[in-house]
């Protein structure tokens, strides 16, 4: 655990303010759920809660099936990091942070679909592959992540079938968030 040197007092309602610098660094936004852990040493730990992360086994299987069906590398994220992937090395991809570009796609709640000679973006920090398709995962009205199919080296435009498969995956995972 890393000390920040910041000390906060608990107010009369039992609240503690998390400093803006820490919220910005850890990408904690207003309304984000936090999980609270305690240990025998008296430590209290706040961790961002990820609904998509709770479904890591399911998302991993879905990513594998989508990869086999499309031949494209697949990444499934929560709002901050990669949860599952297929067709790309897991050790180098899992838990990597998403880029601001992918965050913007999720915030707009609209899919990104690559067009010929159009805008491209890297969805994951440190991974040198562009997104061909990115669909936000929306469940119960909240954005909880994204399904991203990465471009092959030939940078071809994704087919209607590939687009529909990514859309179905995002819709299915969004439905799982509601249950």
PyMOL CGO cylinders between C-alpha atoms (Angstrom):
from pymol import cmd
from pymol.cgo import CYLINDER

trace = [
    CYLINDER, 0.00, 0.00, 0.00, 1.26, 3.49, -0.88, 0.3, 1, 1, 1, 1, 1, 1,
    CYLINDER, 1.26, 3.49, -0.88, 1.01, 6.38, 1.59, 0.3, 1, 1, 1, 1, 1, 1,
    CYLINDER, 1.01, 6.38, 1.59, -0.26, 9.67, 0.18, 0.3, 1, 1, 1, 1, 1, 1,
    CYLINDER, -0.26, 9.67, 0.18, 0.46, 11.90, 3.19, 0.3, 1, 1, 1, 1, 1, 1,
    CYLINDER, 0.46, 11.90, 3.19, -3.12, 13.16, 3.09, 0.3, 1, 1, 1, 1, 1, 1,
    CYLINDER, -3.12, 13.16, 3.09, -5.14, 13.00, 6.32, 0.3, 1, 1, 1, 1, 1, 1,
    CYLINDER, -5.14, 13.00, 6.32, -8.90, 13.53, 6.50, 0.3, 1, 1, 1, 1, 1, 1,
    CYLINDER, -8.90, 13.53, 6.50, -11.26, 13.58, 9.48, 0.3, 1, 1, 1, 1, 1, 1,
    CYLINDER, -11.26, 13.58, 9.48, -14.61, 11.82, 9.65, 0.3, 1, 1, 1, 1, 1, 1,
    CYLINDER, -14.61, 11.82, 9.65, -17.48, 14.32, 9.94, 0.3, 1, 1, 1, 1, 1, 1,
    CYLINDER, -17.48, 14.32, 9.94, -20.44, 14.02, 12.32, 0.3, 1, 1, 1, 1, 1, 1,
    CYLINDER, -20.44, 14.02, 12.32, -22.36, 11.96, 9.72, 0.3, 1, 1, 1, 1, 1, 1,
    CYLINDER, -22.36, 11.96, 9.72, -19.51, 9.45, 9.33, 0.3, 1, 1, 1, 1, 1, 1,
    CYLINDER, -19.51, 9.45, 9.33, -18.34, 10.76, 5.95, 0.3, 1, 1, 1, 1, 1, 1,
    CYLINDER, -18.34, 10.76, 5.95, -14.80, 11.09, 4.65, 0.3, 1, 1, 1, 1, 1, 1,
    CYLINDER, -14.80, 11.09, 4.65, -13.92, 13.24, 1.66, 0.3, 1, 1, 1, 1, 1, 1,
    CYLINDER, -13.92, 13.24, 1.66, -11.65, 11.58, -0.90, 0.3, 1, 1, 1, 1, 1, 1,
    CYLINDER, -11.65, 11.58, -0.90, -9.34, 14.33, -2.19, 0.3, 1, 1, 1, 1, 1, 1,
    CYLINDER, -9.34, 14.33, -2.19, -9.82, 15.52, -5.76, 0.3, 1, 1, 1, 1, 1, 1,
    CYLINDER, -9.82, 15.52, -5.76, -6.25, 14.56, -6.74, 0.3, 1, 1, 1, 1, 1, 1,
    CYLINDER, -6.25, 14.56, -6.74, -6.83, 10.95, -5.68, 0.3, 1, 1, 1, 1, 1, 1,
    CYLINDER, -6.83, 10.95, -5.68, -10.25, 10.82, -7.38, 0.3, 1, 1, 1, 1, 1, 1,
    CYLINDER, -10.25, 10.82, -7.38, -8.72, 12.12, -10.60, 0.3, 1, 1, 1, 1, 1, 1,
    CYLINDER, -8.72, 12.12, -10.60, -5.73, 9.75, -10.47, 0.3, 1, 1, 1, 1, 1, 1,
    CYLINDER, -5.73, 9.75, -10.47, -7.90, 6.72, -9.66, 0.3, 1, 1, 1, 1, 1, 1,
    CYLINDER, -7.90, 6.72, -9.66, -10.64, 7.82, -12.11, 0.3, 1, 1, 1, 1, 1, 1,
    CYLINDER, -10.64, 7.82, -12.11, -13.29, 7.89, -9.40, 0.3, 1, 1, 1, 1, 1, 1,
    CYLINDER, -13.29, 7.89, -9.40, -16.30, 9.86, -10.61, 0.3, 1, 1, 1, 1, 1, 1,
    CYLINDER, -16.30, 9.86, -10.61, -19.31, 11.13, -8.73, 0.3, 1, 1, 1, 1, 1, 1,
    CYLINDER, -19.31, 11.13, -8.73, -21.75, 8.25, -8.26, 0.3, 1, 1, 1, 1, 1, 1,
    CYLINDER, -21.75, 8.25, -8.26, -19.13, 5.50, -8.76, 0.3, 1, 1, 1, 1, 1, 1,
    CYLINDER, -19.13, 5.50, -8.76, -19.67, 2.56, -6.41, 0.3, 1, 1, 1, 1, 1, 1,
    CYLINDER, -19.67, 2.56, -6.41, -16.82, 1.75, -4.02, 0.3, 1, 1, 1, 1, 1, 1,
    CYLINDER, -16.82, 1.75, -4.02, -16.31, -1.56, -2.24, 0.3, 1, 1, 1, 1, 1, 1,
    CYLINDER, -16.31, -1.56, -2.24, -15.11, -1.35, 1.37, 0.3, 1, 1, 1, 1, 1, 1,
    CYLINDER, -15.11, -1.35, 1.37, -12.63, -3.88, 2.76, 0.3, 1, 1, 1, 1, 1, 1,
    CYLINDER, -12.63, -3.88, 2.76, -11.20, -4.19, 6.25, 0.3, 1, 1, 1, 1, 1, 1,
    CYLINDER, -11.20, -4.19, 6.25, -8.40, -6.30, 7.68, 0.3, 1, 1, 1, 1, 1, 1,
    CYLINDER, -8.40, -6.30, 7.68, -7.19, -7.46, 11.07, 0.3, 1, 1, 1, 1, 1, 1,
    CYLINDER, -7.19, -7.46, 11.07, -4.66, -4.60, 11.29, 0.3, 1, 1, 1, 1, 1, 1,
    CYLINDER, -4.66, -4.60, 11.29, -7.47, -2.02, 11.34, 0.3, 1, 1, 1, 1, 1, 1,
    CYLINDER, -7.47, -2.02, 11.34, -7.02, -0.90, 7.76, 0.3, 1, 1, 1, 1, 1, 1,
    CYLINDER, -7.02, -0.90, 7.76, -10.03, 0.26, 5.76, 0.3, 1, 1, 1, 1, 1, 1,
    CYLINDER, -10.03, 0.26, 5.76, -9.59, -0.01, 2.00, 0.3, 1, 1, 1, 1, 1, 1,
    CYLINDER, -9.59, -0.01, 2.00, -11.85, 1.51, -0.65, 0.3, 1, 1, 1, 1, 1, 1,
    CYLINDER, -11.85, 1.51, -0.65, -11.77, -0.19, -4.03, 0.3, 1, 1, 1, 1, 1, 1,
    CYLINDER, -11.77, -0.19, -4.03, -13.69, 0.78, -7.14, 0.3, 1, 1, 1, 1, 1, 1,
    CYLINDER, -13.69, 0.78, -7.14, -16.45, -1.74, -7.69, 0.3, 1, 1, 1, 1, 1, 1,
    CYLINDER, -16.45, -1.74, -7.69, -16.76, -3.18, -11.18, 0.3, 1, 1, 1, 1, 1, 1,
    CYLINDER, -16.76, -3.18, -11.18, -19.94, -4.98, -12.19, 0.3, 1, 1, 1, 1, 1, 1,
    CYLINDER, -19.94, -4.98, -12.19, -18.22, -6.20, -15.34, 0.3, 1, 1, 1, 1, 1, 1,
    CYLINDER, -18.22, -6.20, -15.34, -15.33, -7.46, -13.21, 0.3, 1, 1, 1, 1, 1, 1,
    CYLINDER, -15.33, -7.46, -13.21, -17.80, -9.59, -11.24, 0.3, 1, 1, 1, 1, 1, 1,
    CYLINDER, -17.80, -9.59, -11.24, -18.62, -11.34, -14.52, 0.3, 1, 1, 1, 1, 1, 1,
    CYLINDER, -18.62, -11.34, -14.52, -14.97, -11.96, -15.52, 0.3, 1, 1, 1, 1, 1, 1,
    CYLINDER, -14.97, -11.96, -15.52, -15.55, -15.66, -16.17, 0.3, 1, 1, 1, 1, 1, 1,
    CYLINDER, -15.55, -15.66, -16.17, -18.56, -14.97, -18.40, 0.3, 1, 1, 1, 1, 1, 1,
    CYLINDER, -18.56, -14.97, -18.40, -16.87, -12.09, -20.23, 0.3, 1, 1, 1, 1, 1, 1,
    CYLINDER, -16.87, -12.09, -20.23, -13.79, -14.25, -20.82, 0.3, 1, 1, 1, 1, 1, 1,
    CYLINDER, -13.79, -14.25, -20.82, -15.89, -16.96, -22.43, 0.3, 1, 1, 1, 1, 1, 1,
    CYLINDER, -15.89, -16.96, -22.43, -17.80, -14.42, -24.49, 0.3, 1, 1, 1, 1, 1, 1,
    CYLINDER, -17.80, -14.42, -24.49, -14.55, -12.83, -25.69, 0.3, 1, 1, 1, 1, 1, 1,
    CYLINDER, -14.55, -12.83, -25.69, -13.24, -16.26, -26.78, 0.3, 1, 1, 1, 1, 1, 1,
    CYLINDER, -13.24, -16.26, -26.78, -16.41, -17.04, -28.74, 0.3, 1, 1, 1, 1, 1, 1,
    CYLINDER, -16.41, -17.04, -28.74, -16.46, -13.59, -30.36, 0.3, 1, 1, 1, 1, 1, 1,
    CYLINDER, -16.46, -13.59, -30.36, -12.78, -13.94, -31.31, 0.3, 1, 1, 1, 1, 1, 1,
    CYLINDER, -12.78, -13.94, -31.31, -13.38, -17.34, -32.92, 0.3, 1, 1, 1, 1, 1, 1,
    CYLINDER, -13.38, -17.34, -32.92, -16.47, -16.07, -34.76, 0.3, 1, 1, 1, 1, 1, 1,
    CYLINDER, -16.47, -16.07, -34.76, -14.91, -12.91, -36.15, 0.3, 1, 1, 1, 1, 1, 1,
    CYLINDER, -14.91, -12.91, -36.15, -11.18, -13.66, -36.29, 0.3, 1, 1, 1, 1, 1, 1,
    CYLINDER, -11.18, -13.66, -36.29, -10.62, -10.30, -34.60, 0.3, 1, 1, 1, 1, 1, 1,
    CYLINDER, -10.62, -10.30, -34.60, -8.97, -9.72, -31.22, 0.3, 1, 1, 1, 1, 1, 1,
    CYLINDER, -8.97, -9.72, -31.22, -11.60, -8.89, -28.59, 0.3, 1, 1, 1, 1, 1, 1,
    CYLINDER, -11.60, -8.89, -28.59, -11.31, -6.78, -25.46, 0.3, 1, 1, 1, 1, 1, 1,
    CYLINDER, -11.31, -6.78, -25.46, -14.02, -6.38, -22.83, 0.3, 1, 1, 1, 1, 1, 1,
    CYLINDER, -14.02, -6.38, -22.83, -13.56, -3.53, -20.36, 0.3, 1, 1, 1, 1, 1, 1,
    CYLINDER, -13.56, -3.53, -20.36, -15.21, -1.97, -17.37, 0.3, 1, 1, 1, 1, 1, 1,
    CYLINDER, -15.21, -1.97, -17.37, -15.12, 1.82, -17.15, 0.3, 1, 1, 1, 1, 1, 1,
    CYLINDER, -15.12, 1.82, -17.15, -11.42, 1.88, -16.30, 0.3, 1, 1, 1, 1, 1, 1,
    CYLINDER, -11.42, 1.88, -16.30, -9.53, -1.24, -17.33, 0.3, 1, 1, 1, 1, 1, 1,
    CYLINDER, -9.53, -1.24, -17.33, -9.50, -4.41, -19.43, 0.3, 1, 1, 1, 1, 1, 1,
    CYLINDER, -9.50, -4.41, -19.43, -11.40, -7.26, -17.77, 0.3, 1, 1, 1, 1, 1, 1,
    CYLINDER, -11.40, -7.26, -17.77, -11.20, -9.96, -20.47, 0.3, 1, 1, 1, 1, 1, 1,
    CYLINDER, -11.20, -9.96, -20.47, -9.58, -10.47, -23.85, 0.3, 1, 1, 1, 1, 1, 1,
    CYLINDER, -9.58, -10.47, -23.85, -9.12, -13.04, -26.59, 0.3, 1, 1, 1, 1, 1, 1,
    CYLINDER, -9.12, -13.04, -26.59, -6.85, -13.14, -29.64, 0.3, 1, 1, 1, 1, 1, 1,
    CYLINDER, -6.85, -13.14, -29.64, -4.28, -10.95, -27.90, 0.3, 1, 1, 1, 1, 1, 1,
    CYLINDER, -4.28, -10.95, -27.90, -1.84, -11.91, -25.11, 0.3, 1, 1, 1, 1, 1, 1,
    CYLINDER, -1.84, -11.91, -25.11, -3.69, -11.86, -21.78, 0.3, 1, 1, 1, 1, 1, 1,
    CYLINDER, -3.69, -11.86, -21.78, -0.61, -11.12, -19.65, 0.3, 1, 1, 1, 1, 1, 1,
    CYLINDER, -0.61, -11.12, -19.65, 0.03, -7.93, -21.63, 0.3, 1, 1, 1, 1, 1, 1,
    CYLINDER, 0.03, -7.93, -21.63, -3.61, -6.83, -21.77, 0.3, 1, 1, 1, 1, 1, 1,
    CYLINDER, -3.61, -6.83, -21.77, -5.63, -7.74, -18.65, 0.3, 1, 1, 1, 1, 1, 1,
    CYLINDER, -5.63, -7.74, -18.65, -5.88, -4.89, -16.09, 0.3, 1, 1, 1, 1, 1, 1,
    CYLINDER, -5.88, -4.89, -16.09, -4.45, -2.28, -18.48, 0.3, 1, 1, 1, 1, 1, 1,
    CYLINDER, -4.45, -2.28, -18.48, -6.14, 1.10, -18.35, 0.3, 1, 1, 1, 1, 1, 1,
    CYLINDER, -6.14, 1.10, -18.35, -8.42, 2.20, -21.15, 0.3, 1, 1, 1, 1, 1, 1,
    CYLINDER, -8.42, 2.20, -21.15, -7.68, 5.38, -23.09, 0.3, 1, 1, 1, 1, 1, 1,
    CYLINDER, -7.68, 5.38, -23.09, -9.54, 8.67, -22.92, 0.3, 1, 1, 1, 1, 1, 1,
    CYLINDER, -9.54, 8.67, -22.92, -10.84, 7.92, -26.45, 0.3, 1, 1, 1, 1, 1, 1,
    CYLINDER, -10.84, 7.92, -26.45, -12.62, 4.78, -25.27, 0.3, 1, 1, 1, 1, 1, 1,
    CYLINDER, -12.62, 4.78, -25.27, -13.92, 6.62, -22.21, 0.3, 1, 1, 1, 1, 1, 1,
    CYLINDER, -13.92, 6.62, -22.21, -15.41, 9.20, -24.59, 0.3, 1, 1, 1, 1, 1, 1,
    CYLINDER, -15.41, 9.20, -24.59, -17.17, 6.48, -26.60, 0.3, 1, 1, 1, 1, 1, 1,
    CYLINDER, -17.17, 6.48, -26.60, -18.71, 5.16, -23.39, 0.3, 1, 1, 1, 1, 1, 1,
    CYLINDER, -18.71, 5.16, -23.39, -19.71, 8.62, -22.16, 0.3, 1, 1, 1, 1, 1, 1,
    CYLINDER, -19.71, 8.62, -22.16, -21.43, 9.40, -25.49, 0.3, 1, 1, 1, 1, 1, 1,
    CYLINDER, -21.43, 9.40, -25.49, -23.24, 6.01, -25.24, 0.3, 1, 1, 1, 1, 1, 1,
    CYLINDER, -23.24, 6.01, -25.24, -22.81, 5.54, -28.97, 0.3, 1, 1, 1, 1, 1, 1,
    CYLINDER, -22.81, 5.54, -28.97, -20.80, 2.87, -30.75, 0.3, 1, 1, 1, 1, 1, 1,
    CYLINDER, -20.80, 2.87, -30.75, -17.60, 3.55, -32.63, 0.3, 1, 1, 1, 1, 1, 1,
    CYLINDER, -17.60, 3.55, -32.63, -17.36, 1.82, -36.00, 0.3, 1, 1, 1, 1, 1, 1,
    CYLINDER, -17.36, 1.82, -36.00, -14.25, 2.27, -38.11, 0.3, 1, 1, 1, 1, 1, 1,
    CYLINDER, -14.25, 2.27, -38.11, -14.82, 3.51, -41.65, 0.3, 1, 1, 1, 1, 1, 1,
    CYLINDER, -14.82, 3.51, -41.65, -12.35, 3.53, -44.53, 0.3, 1, 1, 1, 1, 1, 1,
    CYLINDER, -12.35, 3.53, -44.53, -9.85, 6.39, -44.14, 0.3, 1, 1, 1, 1, 1, 1,
    CYLINDER, -9.85, 6.39, -44.14, -11.79, 7.52, -41.07, 0.3, 1, 1, 1, 1, 1, 1,
    CYLINDER, -11.79, 7.52, -41.07, -10.94, 8.28, -37.48, 0.3, 1, 1, 1, 1, 1, 1,
    CYLINDER, -10.94, 8.28, -37.48, -9.06, 5.58, -35.59, 0.3, 1, 1, 1, 1, 1, 1,
    CYLINDER, -9.06, 5.58, -35.59, -8.19, 5.26, -31.95, 0.3, 1, 1, 1, 1, 1, 1,
    CYLINDER, -8.19, 5.26, -31.95, -6.29, 3.06, -29.55, 0.3, 1, 1, 1, 1, 1, 1,
    CYLINDER, -6.29, 3.06, -29.55, -8.70, 1.78, -26.89, 0.3, 1, 1, 1, 1, 1, 1,
    CYLINDER, -8.70, 1.78, -26.89, -6.11, 0.51, -24.37, 0.3, 1, 1, 1, 1, 1, 1,
    CYLINDER, -6.11, 0.51, -24.37, -2.99, 2.23, -23.05, 0.3, 1, 1, 1, 1, 1, 1,
    CYLINDER, -2.99, 2.23, -23.05, 0.21, 0.48, -24.15, 0.3, 1, 1, 1, 1, 1, 1,
    CYLINDER, 0.21, 0.48, -24.15, -1.46, -1.76, -26.76, 0.3, 1, 1, 1, 1, 1, 1,
    CYLINDER, -1.46, -1.76, -26.76, -0.56, -0.81, -30.34, 0.3, 1, 1, 1, 1, 1, 1,
    CYLINDER, -0.56, -0.81, -30.34, -3.81, -1.86, -31.98, 0.3, 1, 1, 1, 1, 1, 1,
    CYLINDER, -3.81, -1.86, -31.98, -6.67, 0.31, -33.19, 0.3, 1, 1, 1, 1, 1, 1,
    CYLINDER, -6.67, 0.31, -33.19, -10.33, -0.28, -32.44, 0.3, 1, 1, 1, 1, 1, 1,
    CYLINDER, -10.33, -0.28, -32.44, -12.44, -1.47, -35.37, 0.3, 1, 1, 1, 1, 1, 1,
    CYLINDER, -12.44, -1.47, -35.37, -15.64, -1.53, -33.31, 0.3, 1, 1, 1, 1, 1, 1,
    CYLINDER, -15.64, -1.53, -33.31, -16.42, -0.36, -29.77, 0.3, 1, 1, 1, 1, 1, 1,
    CYLINDER, -16.42, -0.36, -29.77, -19.87, -0.77, -28.23, 0.3, 1, 1, 1, 1, 1, 1,
    CYLINDER, -19.87, -0.77, -28.23, -20.64, 0.56, -24.75, 0.3, 1, 1, 1, 1, 1, 1,
    CYLINDER, -20.64, 0.56, -24.75, -22.13, -1.96, -22.30, 0.3, 1, 1, 1, 1, 1, 1,
    CYLINDER, -22.13, -1.96, -22.30, -25.28, -0.35, -20.90, 0.3, 1, 1, 1, 1, 1, 1,
    CYLINDER, -25.28, -0.35, -20.90, -27.33, -2.02, -18.19, 0.3, 1, 1, 1, 1, 1, 1,
    CYLINDER, -27.33, -2.02, -18.19, -30.15, -0.48, -16.15, 0.3, 1, 1, 1, 1, 1, 1,
    CYLINDER, -30.15, -0.48, -16.15, -29.37, 2.87, -17.77, 0.3, 1, 1, 1, 1, 1, 1,
    CYLINDER, -29.37, 2.87, -17.77, -25.74, 2.92, -16.62, 0.3, 1, 1, 1, 1, 1, 1,
    CYLINDER, -25.74, 2.92, -16.62, -22.62, 2.50, -18.75, 0.3, 1, 1, 1, 1, 1, 1,
    CYLINDER, -22.62, 2.50, -18.75, -20.48, -0.19, -17.17, 0.3, 1, 1, 1, 1, 1, 1,
    CYLINDER, -20.48, -0.19, -17.17, -17.89, -0.95, -19.85, 0.3, 1, 1, 1, 1, 1, 1,
    CYLINDER, -17.89, -0.95, -19.85, -17.34, -1.70, -23.52, 0.3, 1, 1, 1, 1, 1, 1,
    CYLINDER, -17.34, -1.70, -23.52, -16.93, -4.53, -26.00, 0.3, 1, 1, 1, 1, 1, 1,
    CYLINDER, -16.93, -4.53, -26.00, -14.09, -3.71, -28.41, 0.3, 1, 1, 1, 1, 1, 1,
    CYLINDER, -14.09, -3.71, -28.41, -13.06, -5.59, -31.54, 0.3, 1, 1, 1, 1, 1, 1,
    CYLINDER, -13.06, -5.59, -31.54, -9.56, -4.64, -32.65, 0.3, 1, 1, 1, 1, 1, 1,
    CYLINDER, -9.56, -4.64, -32.65, -8.57, -4.03, -36.26, 0.3, 1, 1, 1, 1, 1, 1,
    CYLINDER, -8.57, -4.03, -36.26, -6.55, -6.67, -38.02, 0.3, 1, 1, 1, 1, 1, 1,
    CYLINDER, -6.55, -6.67, -38.02, -3.25, -5.55, -39.49, 0.3, 1, 1, 1, 1, 1, 1,
    CYLINDER, -3.25, -5.55, -39.49, -4.90, -4.89, -42.86, 0.3, 1, 1, 1, 1, 1, 1,
    CYLINDER, -4.90, -4.89, -42.86, -7.07, -2.15, -41.24, 0.3, 1, 1, 1, 1, 1, 1,
    CYLINDER, -7.07, -2.15, -41.24, -10.16, -3.33, -43.12, 0.3, 1, 1, 1, 1, 1, 1,
    CYLINDER, -10.16, -3.33, -43.12, -13.60, -1.91, -42.35, 0.3, 1, 1, 1, 1, 1, 1,
    CYLINDER, -13.60, -1.91, -42.35, -15.66, -4.26, -40.14, 0.3, 1, 1, 1, 1, 1, 1,
    CYLINDER, -15.66, -4.26, -40.14, -18.53, -6.10, -41.82, 0.3, 1, 1, 1, 1, 1, 1,
    CYLINDER, -18.53, -6.10, -41.82, -22.18, -5.71, -40.86, 0.3, 1, 1, 1, 1, 1, 1,
    CYLINDER, -22.18, -5.71, -40.86, -22.02, -9.15, -39.24, 0.3, 1, 1, 1, 1, 1, 1,
    CYLINDER, -22.02, -9.15, -39.24, -19.01, -8.19, -37.08, 0.3, 1, 1, 1, 1, 1, 1,
    CYLINDER, -19.01, -8.19, -37.08, -20.78, -4.97, -36.07, 0.3, 1, 1, 1, 1, 1, 1,
    CYLINDER, -20.78, -4.97, -36.07, -23.94, -6.87, -35.14, 0.3, 1, 1, 1, 1, 1, 1,
    CYLINDER, -23.94, -6.87, -35.14, -21.98, -9.47, -33.14, 0.3, 1, 1, 1, 1, 1, 1,
    CYLINDER, -21.98, -9.47, -33.14, -20.29, -6.73, -31.09, 0.3, 1, 1, 1, 1, 1, 1,
    CYLINDER, -20.29, -6.73, -31.09, -23.65, -5.03, -30.54, 0.3, 1, 1, 1, 1, 1, 1,
    CYLINDER, -23.65, -5.03, -30.54, -25.25, -8.29, -29.38, 0.3, 1, 1, 1, 1, 1, 1,
    CYLINDER, -25.25, -8.29, -29.38, -22.32, -8.95, -27.02, 0.3, 1, 1, 1, 1, 1, 1,
    CYLINDER, -22.32, -8.95, -27.02, -22.64, -5.50, -25.44, 0.3, 1, 1, 1, 1, 1, 1,
    CYLINDER, -22.64, -5.50, -25.44, -26.42, -5.88, -25.13, 0.3, 1, 1, 1, 1, 1, 1,
    CYLINDER, -26.42, -5.88, -25.13, -26.12, -9.34, -23.58, 0.3, 1, 1, 1, 1, 1, 1,
    CYLINDER, -26.12, -9.34, -23.58, -23.53, -8.19, -21.02, 0.3, 1, 1, 1, 1, 1, 1,
    CYLINDER, -23.53, -8.19, -21.02, -25.65, -5.13, -20.24, 0.3, 1, 1, 1, 1, 1, 1,
    CYLINDER, -25.65, -5.13, -20.24, -28.59, -7.43, -19.55, 0.3, 1, 1, 1, 1, 1, 1,
    CYLINDER, -28.59, -7.43, -19.55, -26.39, -9.49, -17.21, 0.3, 1, 1, 1, 1, 1, 1,
    CYLINDER, -26.39, -9.49, -17.21, -25.63, -6.30, -15.24, 0.3, 1, 1, 1, 1, 1, 1,
    CYLINDER, -25.63, -6.30, -15.24, -29.34, -5.83, -14.60, 0.3, 1, 1, 1, 1, 1, 1,
    CYLINDER, -29.34, -5.83, -14.60, -29.77, -9.25, -13.00, 0.3, 1, 1, 1, 1, 1, 1,
]
cmd.load_cgo(trace, "trace")
